[in-house]
Amino acid sequence: MSGYIQVYTGDGKGKTTAALGLSMRAIGAGLKVFIAQFMKKGNYSEVNTLKKLNDFITIKQYGTGALIKGSPSDEDIKVCEKGLEEIEKFISTKKYDIIIMDEINVAIAYGICSIERLMKLIDCKHEDVELVITGRGAHQELVKRADLVTEAKEVKHYFSKGVKARDGIEK
């Protein structure tokens, strides 16, 4: 199986959900999946579910969970780099068939890591590994490099009416 680079970006809802749906399809076909959640830390509903599938999916979080205002902290950068180093160890091998880098686009937009660092990691990708990158604001260099780019466009969202993220739906 040839592995491609997929990007799910845009201001609409559903980027992470699409990547997680792909991971469900993959394990149904007997594939192994690694999910790296950048920017996130905590007990999200998807983490609870995916940990029950740990024979097929490994999920790790590389975020501090802190809201970034202005420049990222040294800890934000350190935690993100740890994730990138870990991914780099196995992206060139076939330890996982699919690697999902959830919210890495946002980490780049906030200056937690650079687009050059992500491109370096992509350069190491084994030809049979599928790489899925999510988060709003995908860098143009990444968009050019990707084989598939899907943009989620917000048409209408109940957040604008003050609805908070709900367990099992948005978190």
TORDRENDREN-705923 format. One record per residue (C-alpha): residue number from 1; residue in one letter; x, y, z. Coordinates in Angstrom, 3 decimals, always signed. Layout:
N
REC    k  r        c1        c2        c3
REC  NUM  A         X         Y         Z
...
//
This chain:
171
REC    k  r        c1        c2        c3
REC    1  M    +0.000    +0.000    +0.000
REC    2  S    +1.404    +3.392    -0.952
REC    3  G    +1.099    +5.966    +1.797
REC    4  Y    -0.041    +9.489    +1.073
REC    5  I    -0.158   +12.785    +2.932
REC    6  Q    -3.660   +13.928    +3.849
REC    7  V    -4.498   +17.333    +5.337
REC    8  Y    -7.804   +18.194    +7.004
REC    9  T    -7.975   +21.953    +7.584
REC   10  G   -10.417   +24.874    +7.584
REC   11  D   -12.512   +26.790   +10.085
REC   12  G   -15.349   +24.263   +10.197
REC   13  K   -16.035   +21.461   +12.637
REC   14  G   -15.022   +17.882   +11.885
REC   15  K   -11.291   +17.774   +11.093
REC   16  T   -10.283   +15.598   +14.043
REC   17  T   -13.492   +13.618   +13.701
REC   18  A   -12.637   +12.819   +10.071
REC   19  A    -9.162   +11.641   +11.071
REC   20  L   -10.614    +9.483   +13.845
REC   21  G   -13.141    +8.030   +11.397
REC   22  L   -10.259    +7.098    +9.121
REC   23  S    -8.564    +5.371   +12.052
REC   24  M   -11.715    +3.283   +12.667
REC   25  R   -11.753    +2.223    +9.018
REC   26  A    -8.046    +1.388    +9.239
REC   27  I    -8.336    -0.895   +12.260
REC   28  G   -11.235    -2.654   +10.542
REC   29  A    -8.730    -3.524    +7.813
REC   30  G    -6.133    -4.696   +10.347
REC   31  L    -3.907    -1.619   +10.134
REC   32  K    -2.011    -0.102   +13.071
REC   33  V    -2.553    +3.581   +13.857
REC   34  F    -0.616    +6.153   +15.883
REC   35  I    -2.439    +9.327   +16.894
REC   36  A    -0.425   +12.274   +18.195
REC   37  Q    -2.615   +15.015   +19.609
REC   38  F    -0.774   +18.325   +19.668
REC   39  M    -2.059   +21.273   +21.715
REC   40  K    -4.319   +18.920   +23.679
REC   41  K    -3.937   +17.504   +27.156
REC   42  G    -6.644   +15.917   +29.168
REC   43  N    -9.414   +13.435   +29.213
REC   44  Y   -11.246   +13.931   +25.921
REC   45  S   -13.969   +11.403   +25.062
REC   46  E   -12.081   +10.137   +22.013
REC   47  V    -9.054    +9.352   +24.193
REC   48  N   -11.219    +7.176   +26.457
REC   49  T   -12.563    +5.265   +23.470
REC   50  L    -9.261    +4.863   +21.658
REC   51  K    -7.485    +3.541   +24.749
REC   52  K    -9.938    +0.615   +24.644
REC   53  L    -8.592    -0.183   +21.173
REC   54  N    -4.932    -0.173   +22.256
REC   55  D    -4.145    -3.366   +20.334
REC   56  F    -4.634    -1.331   +17.144
REC   57  I    -4.314    +2.343   +18.059
REC   58  T    -1.748    +4.193   +20.140
REC   59  I    -2.737    +7.699   +21.193
REC   60  K    -0.493   +10.205   +22.931
REC   61  Q    -0.932   +13.868   +23.740
REC   62  Y    +1.793   +16.447   +23.182
REC   63  G    +0.279   +19.595   +24.573
REC   64  T    +0.168   +21.410   +27.878
REC   65  G    -3.551   +22.063   +27.682
REC   66  A    -2.914   +25.743   +28.353
REC   67  L    -4.534   +28.427   +26.243
REC   68  I    -1.820   +30.235   +24.316
REC   69  K    -1.932   +34.013   +24.439
REC   70  G    +0.950   +35.700   +22.692
REC   71  S    +4.099   +33.614   +22.515
REC   72  P    +4.094   +29.928   +23.477
REC   73  S    +5.829   +28.961   +26.696
REC   74  D    +9.061   +26.989   +26.787
REC   75  E    +7.020   +24.065   +28.124
REC   76  D    +4.625   +24.221   +25.123
REC   77  I    +7.614   +24.010   +22.774
REC   78  K    +9.322   +21.263   +24.772
REC   79  V    +6.241   +19.022   +24.869
REC   80  C    +5.606   +19.503   +21.139
REC   81  E    +9.223   +18.722   +20.266
REC   82  K    +9.028   +15.544   +22.344
REC   83  G    +6.095   +14.451   +20.181
REC   84  L    +7.898   +15.278   +16.957
REC   85  E   +10.985   +13.357   +18.102
REC   86  E    +8.864   +10.345   +19.009
REC   87  I    +7.094   +10.383   +15.645
REC   88  E   +10.422   +10.781   +13.879
REC   89  K   +11.610    +7.522   +15.469
REC   90  F    +8.985    +5.448   +13.691
REC   91  I    +7.703    +7.453   +10.707
REC   92  S   +10.560    +6.102    +8.601
REC   93  T    +9.642    +2.525    +9.539
REC   94  K    +6.395    +0.699    +9.190
REC   95  K    +5.683    +0.366   +12.933
REC   96  Y    +2.381    +2.121   +12.197
REC   97  D    +0.484    +2.104    +8.919
REC   98  I    -1.174    +5.441    +9.638
REC   99  I    +0.148    +8.348   +11.671
REC  100  I    -2.278   +11.125   +12.578
REC  101  M    -0.833   +14.445   +13.708
REC  102  D    -3.910   +16.071   +15.200
REC  103  E    -3.847   +19.881   +15.536
REC  104  I    -0.228   +20.197   +14.381
REC  105  N    -1.364   +22.964   +12.006
REC  106  V    -2.464   +25.001   +15.016
REC  107  A    +0.851   +24.325   +16.789
REC  108  I    +2.626   +25.731   +13.728
REC  109  A    +0.331   +28.774   +13.584
REC  110  Y    +1.094   +29.554   +17.258
REC  111  G    +4.845   +29.171   +16.760
REC  112  I    +5.117   +26.072   +18.932
REC  113  C    +6.897   +24.347   +16.072
REC  114  S    +7.929   +25.460   +12.619
REC  115  I    +6.717   +24.442    +9.193
REC  116  E   +10.340   +23.590    +8.407
REC  117  R   +10.364   +21.082   +11.297
REC  118  L    +7.197   +19.447    +9.980
REC  119  M    +8.601   +19.304    +6.437
REC  120  K   +11.762   +17.647    +7.771
REC  121  L    +9.624   +15.028    +9.472
REC  122  I    +7.621   +14.463    +6.274
REC  123  D   +10.896   +13.944    +4.395
REC  124  C   +11.571   +10.945    +6.656
REC  125  K    +8.187    +9.306    +5.956
REC  126  H    +8.294    +5.698    +4.805
REC  127  E    +6.617    +5.390    +1.404
REC  128  D    +3.953    +3.029    +2.781
REC  129  V    +2.964    +5.151    +5.794
REC  130  E    -0.202    +7.248    +5.480
REC  131  L    +0.268   +10.603    +7.207
REC  132  V    -2.802   +12.574    +8.270
REC  133  I    -2.378   +16.172    +9.458
REC  134  T    -5.224   +18.145   +11.021
REC  135  G    -5.952   +21.618   +12.295
REC  136  R    -7.168   +24.918   +10.977
REC  137  G    -4.819   +27.194    +9.112
REC  138  A    -2.688   +24.678    +7.217
REC  139  H    +0.505   +26.324    +5.994
REC  140  Q    +0.651   +26.823    +2.204
REC  141  E    +3.888   +24.828    +1.994
REC  142  L    +2.090   +21.862    +3.563
REC  143  V    -0.896   +22.279    +1.249
REC  144  K    +1.442   +22.154    -1.773
REC  145  R    +3.210   +19.064    -0.445
REC  146  A    +0.074   +17.097    +0.488
REC  147  D    -1.580   +14.551    -1.770
REC  148  L    -5.079   +15.253    -0.424
REC  149  V    -6.378   +18.427    +1.210
REC  150  T    -9.887   +18.735    +2.585
REC  151  E   -11.144   +22.057    +3.894
REC  152  A   -13.953   +22.064    +6.446
REC  153  K   -15.927   +25.265    +5.972
REC  154  E   -18.120   +26.661    +8.698
REC  155  V   -21.496   +27.677    +7.337
REC  156  K   -23.296   +27.839   +10.664
REC  157  H   -22.281   +26.811   +14.190
REC  158  Y   -24.177   +26.849   +17.470
REC  159  F   -21.056   +28.091   +19.317
REC  160  S   -21.999   +31.562   +18.024
REC  161  K   -25.139   +31.262   +20.191
REC  162  G   -23.021   +30.511   +23.272
REC  163  V   -23.256   +26.714   +23.241
REC  164  K   -20.195   +25.296   +25.033
REC  165  A   -18.294   +22.174   +23.900
REC  166  R   -20.273   +19.120   +24.966
REC  167  D   -18.911   +15.772   +26.187
REC  168  G   -19.153   +13.145   +23.462
REC  169  I   -19.959   +15.690   +20.743
REC  170  E   -17.179   +18.326   +20.639
REC  171  K   -14.923   +16.957   +23.369
//
